[in-house]
C-alpha cells in the first residue's frame, strides 16, 4: 500500500513508518529529539468523559513508549452533530483535556469534521533526549520482559458493547487500565537499563512482542505470568472475543511455538487487540526487579515480568 511513496527524509529523521516504531522521531539539535504521533479511536465505553480520557491516554502512549515526554497536543474529532448533543462532545473533549494536562502537556487546538460515527484522539508532539530514546527493537539475550498493564481490554470492550458484563470489577479494572497514562517516569539510572520498548495496542501482546525481536532474539513467555483483567478469561470462554484478536492470531501464530500446551483463554490473551494497553520493556536482567518495583510504585500494581529474551530467530516460545 505504501509502495511508491517516497521515503527520503534526510539525516535528521531517525524514525518514520519504517521499522515498526511507535512514533516519528526527528533531530532538533545535538541533544534533543522531537517525537510526533497521531491516534484516534471509536467509543470503547458508554460515558463520553471517560471515553475522552481513554482516547487521549491511548494517543499519548506512543510518546511515552519512545522514552519521551508529551509537550503539546491537538484534538482530532469526528462527530455526528445530527444525532448527538454537543454536550456529549464537550464531555469527550473535557476528558481528553484532563489526560493531556495530567501528562504535563498542553492542549492547543485541533480539527473536527462531521461523521456518522464519533471518533476522537490526538496529534501529540513530545521530546526526548537522544541518550534517552527507546526504540521498539534492541532487546538483548538475557533481558527480562516487563508488561506494565493487564491485557484483555479488547474482550472487555466487546462485552461492554454487547451488554454482557455482569461483574462490576471487570468494567472498573478495564476502564481504569485504559485511562491510565503510560508515564512510568523511570529515574535516569533505570531508564538507561531499558534496551527496547513499545506499547500494546491493536496488534495484541504477541504482535508487539514480535516487533521487539528484530529477527535476532526469541522471547520465552510464560502465559501464567501474563496479567489479565478480572473476568475476561471467562468472557473469552463465552465467545466474546473481538474480530481483531482472530486477525492477530492468523497473522502471528506461525511465529509462536507451544500454543497447544495452554488453555484457549490463555492464548486469547496473547492475541486480544488492546486499547490503551501497557508498555512492554526489555530490561537488563540485573535491573529488572528494580524497574518492576518502580513501575508498581507509580500505580501499575498489576505489572509483571512475563518473559525472558534469548538468542534466536524472532519467535515467541510459550513455556
C-alpha positions in Angstrom: 0.0 0.0 0.0 2.9 2.4 0.8 5.0 1.3 -2.2 5.8 4.2 -4.5 5.6 6.8 -1.7 9.0 8.4 -1.3 10.8 7.7 1.9 13.8 10.0 1.6 13.9 12.2 4.7 17.5 13.2 5.2 19.7 12.6 8.2 17.5 14.4 10.7 14.7 11.9 10.6 15.6 8.9 12.9 12.3 7.0 12.8 9.3 7.1 10.5 6.8 4.5 9.3 9.8 2.2 8.5 10.8 -0.2 11.3 7.5 -0.5 13.2 8.4 2.3 15.6 5.7 3.9 17.7 6.2 7.4 16.6 8.1 9.6 14.1 11.4 10.9 15.6 13.5 13.7 14.2 16.6 15.6 15.4 16.0 19.1 16.9 19.7 19.7 17.9 22.7 17.8 19.1 21.0 16.7 22.3 17.2 16.7 21.7 14.8 14.8 19.6 11.2 15.6 18.6 8.6 12.8 18.8 5.4 13.1 16.7 2.4 10.7 16.7 -1.4 10.6 16.0 -4.1 8.2 17.0 -7.9 8.2 17.3 -10.5 5.6 18.2 -14.2 4.9 18.2 -16.1 4.7 21.5 -15.0 2.0 23.9 -17.1 2.9 26.9 -20.6 4.5 27.3 -19.6 7.5 29.3 -18.3 10.3 27.0 -15.9 11.9 29.5 -14.3 8.5 30.3 -14.0 7.7 26.6 -12.2 11.1 26.1 -9.8 10.1 28.8 -9.2 6.7 27.3 -8.7 8.0 23.8 -6.3 10.7 25.0 -4.3 8.2 27.1 -4.1 5.9 24.0 -2.8 8.8 21.9 -0.2 10.0 24.4 1.1 6.5 24.9 3.4 6.4 21.9 5.5 9.3 23.2 6.0 7.5 26.5 6.8 4.3 24.6 9.7 6.2 22.9 11.0 7.3 26.3 9.9 10.8 25.8 7.5 13.4 27.4 4.5 14.9 25.7 4.7 18.7 25.1 1.6 19.8 23.1 -1.4 18.0 21.6 -4.2 18.7 19.1 -7.7 17.3 19.1 -8.8 15.0 16.2 -12.6 14.9 16.2 -15.2 13.2 14.1 -18.7 13.8 15.5 -22.4 13.4 14.3 -24.0 16.6 15.4 -27.2 15.5 13.7 -27.5 12.6 16.2 -25.7 13.5 19.4 -25.9 16.7 21.5 -22.9 19.0 21.7 -22.8 18.4 25.4 -21.6 14.9 24.6 -18.8 16.3 22.5 -17.9 18.8 25.3 -17.6 15.9 27.8 -15.4 13.9 25.4 -13.1 16.9 24.9 -13.1 17.6 28.7 -11.9 14.1 29.3 -9.2 14.4 26.7 -8.1 17.7 28.2 -7.8 16.2 31.7 -5.5 13.5 30.5 -3.3 15.8 28.4 -2.8 18.1 31.4 -2.2 15.1 33.7 0.6 14.2 31.3 2.2 17.6 31.7 1.4 18.7 28.2 -0.8 21.5 26.7 -3.9 21.0 24.5 -3.7 23.8 22.0 -6.4 23.3 19.3 -7.4 20.7 16.8 -9.7 19.9 13.9 -13.2 18.5 13.6 -15.4 17.0 10.9 -19.0 15.7 10.6 -19.2 11.9 10.7 -21.9 9.3 11.2 -19.7 7.6 13.9 -17.9 9.5 16.7 -14.1 9.2 16.7 -11.7 11.0 19.0 -8.0 11.2 19.5 -4.9 13.4 19.5 -1.9 14.5 17.5 0.9 14.6 20.1 4.3 16.3 19.9 6.8 15.3 22.5 10.5 15.5 23.1 13.3 13.2 24.4 17.0 13.5 24.9 19.0 11.5 22.4 20.5 9.4 25.1 17.1 8.5 26.5 15.4 7.4 23.3 13.8 4.0 23.4 13.3 2.0 20.2 11.0 -0.9 19.5 13.9 -3.2 18.8 17.1 -3.6 20.7 16.3 -6.4 23.2 19.3 -8.4 24.3 19.7 -12.0 25.2 19.1 -12.3 29.0 16.9 -9.2 29.2 13.6 -9.6 31.1 10.3 -8.6 29.5 8.1 -6.4 31.8 4.4 -5.7 31.0 3.0 -2.8 32.9 -0.8 -3.3 32.4 -3.0 -6.3 32.3 -4.3 -7.5 28.9 -7.9 -8.2 28.0 -9.3 -4.8 27.1 -10.4 -5.9 23.7 -12.5 -8.7 25.2 -13.8 -6.3 27.9 -14.8 -3.7 25.2 -16.6 -6.4 23.2 -18.6 -7.4 26.3 -19.4 -3.8 27.1 -20.8 -3.2 23.7 -22.8 -6.4 23.9 -24.1 -5.5 27.4 -22.6 -8.8 28.7 -20.5 -7.5 31.6 -22.2 -8.5 34.9 -19.2 -8.2 37.1 -18.6 -4.5 38.1 -15.0 -5.4 38.9 -14.3 -6.2 35.2 -15.7 -2.9 34.0 -13.9 -0.9 36.6 -10.5 -2.5 36.1 -10.8 -2.3 32.3 -11.7 1.4 32.4 -9.1 2.3 35.0 -6.4 0.4 33.0 -7.3 2.1 29.7 -7.4 5.7 31.1 -4.1 5.3 33.0 -1.2 7.2 31.4 1.8 5.1 30.5 4.0 7.7 32.2 6.2 5.4 34.3 8.9 8.1 34.8 11.9 5.9 35.4 14.8 7.6 37.1 17.9 8.0 34.8 19.8 5.1 36.2 16.8 2.7 35.4 15.8 4.4 32.2 19.2 3.5 30.8 18.6 -0.2 31.5 15.6 -0.4 29.1 17.0 -1.7 25.8 13.7 -1.7 23.9 10.2 -0.6 24.5 6.8 -0.4 22.8 3.1 -0.2 23.9 0.5 -2.9 23.5 -2.3 -1.7 21.2 -4.3 -3.2 18.3 -1.8 -5.9 17.3 -2.1 -7.6 20.7 0.6 -8.8 23.0 2.0 -11.3 20.6 2.2 -8.8 17.7 4.0 -6.2 19.7 6.4 -8.6 21.3 7.3 -9.9 17.8 8.0 -6.3 16.8 10.6 -6.2 19.6 12.6 -9.2 18.4 14.1 -7.9 15.2 14.8 -11.4 14.0 17.9 -11.8 16.2 16.4 -12.9 19.6 13.5 -15.0 20.8 11.3 -14.3 23.8 10.3 -17.1 26.2 6.9 -16.1 27.7 5.0 -17.8 30.5 1.3 -17.3 29.9 0.7 -18.0 33.6 2.6 -14.8 34.3 0.7 -12.6 31.9 -1.7 -10.4 33.9 -5.3 -10.2 32.6 -8.2 -8.0 33.6 -10.5 -9.7 36.1 -13.1 -11.9 34.5 -12.0 -11.5 30.9 -11.0 -15.1 30.5 -14.5 -16.2 31.4 -15.8 -13.7 28.9 -13.5 -15.2 26.2 -14.8 -18.7 27.1 -18.3 -17.3 26.3 -17.1 -16.3 22.8 -16.8 -12.6 23.5 -13.6 -12.3 21.6 -13.2 -9.3 19.1 -12.6 -9.9 15.4 -9.2 -8.2 15.8 -8.0 -11.0 18.0 -8.7 -13.5 15.3 -6.9 -11.4 12.7 -3.9 -11.1 15.0 -3.8 -14.8 15.6 -4.0 -15.5 11.8 -1.1 -13.1 11.3 1.2 -14.1 14.1 0.5 -17.7 15.2 3.2 -19.0 12.8 5.8 -17.2 14.9 4.5 -18.6 18.2 5.5 -22.0 19.5 3.9 -24.0 22.2 0.3 -22.8 22.0 -1.1 -26.3 22.2 0.1 -26.7 25.8 -2.2 -24.0 27.1 -5.9 -23.3 27.6 -7.8 -21.5 24.8 -8.4 -18.4 27.1 -4.6 -18.1 27.8 -4.0 -18.0 24.0 -6.7 -15.4 23.6 -4.8 -13.1 25.9 -1.8 -13.2 23.6 -3.8 -12.0 20.5 -6.5 -9.8 22.1 -6.4 -6.4 20.4 -5.8 -3.8 23.1 -6.9 -0.2 23.5 -4.5 2.0 25.6 -2.6 -1.1 26.7 0.5 -1.1 28.8 4.2 -0.8 28.0 6.5 -3.7 27.1 10.0 -3.1 28.4 13.1 -5.2 27.6 15.2 -4.6 30.8 18.7 -5.7 31.8 18.3 -8.8 34.0 20.1 -7.3 36.9 17.8 -4.3 37.0 14.5 -5.9 36.2 13.3 -6.2 39.8 14.2 -2.5 40.5 12.3 -1.4 37.3 9.3 -3.6 38.2 9.2 -2.2 41.8 9.4 1.4 40.5 6.6 0.8 37.9 4.4 -0.7 40.6 5.0 2.3 42.9 3.9 4.6 40.0 0.5 3.0 40.2 0.8 -0.1 37.9 0.1 -2.6 40.5 -0.5 -5.5 38.1 2.9 -5.1 36.3 4.8 -8.3 35.9 7.9 -9.9 34.4 6.3 -12.1 31.8 9.3 -13.4 29.8 13.0 -13.6 29.0 14.8 -12.8 25.8 17.3 -15.4 24.4 19.3 -15.7 21.2 17.1 -16.9 18.4 15.4 -16.0 15.1 12.5 -13.8 16.1 9.9 -16.2 17.7 7.8 -16.3 20.8 8.3 -19.5 22.8 5.5 -20.3 25.3 6.6 -22.1 28.4 
